[in-house]
């Protein structure tokens, strides 16, 4: 085998190791966050649980917020995956019920971290306003609101992106209220 072929195999193995370490750090961080709280937890505790150095934590996640952003990215992806199976001709009310069910299915088993992720999400949204970044979930909702507007299901008072932002903000408020009183 040529030297170039060896480098490709080595790079692939190294990339795989890096991803495995990142996942271990991520899972350890979530476990420590749940146990100690995000503000109170120590990076050293996460590194010890993940069996990595403190520097490895910072290599993969520069801040605790970056761990929460990764969790948000994963849950957004899960919601988007579920929504991709909903046909385009489904009424907006039924579509939004799919969104709500997806959120509740995902967060019902992990309400401890939802307020922390919500805080990071709100910081991210304020940053999005200035740089116009769009999350996959916001994009999916905007697209659906555009389709429903074209069918006459929604009045065109607000741009679809703004409707998506308002809907997501209301979902977040509802989920936070649920976290505060899950028995309700």
Secondary structure, 3 states (H helix, E strand, C coil): CCHHHHHHHHHHHHHHHHHHHHHHHHHHHHHHHHHHCCCCCCHHHHHHHHCCCHHHHHHHCCCHHHHHHHHHHHHHHHHHHHHHCCCCCCCHHHHHHHHHHHHHHHHHHHHHHHHHHHHHHHHHHHHHHHHCCCCHHHHHHHHHHHHHHHCCCCCCCCCHHHHHHHHHHHHHHHHHHHHHCCCC
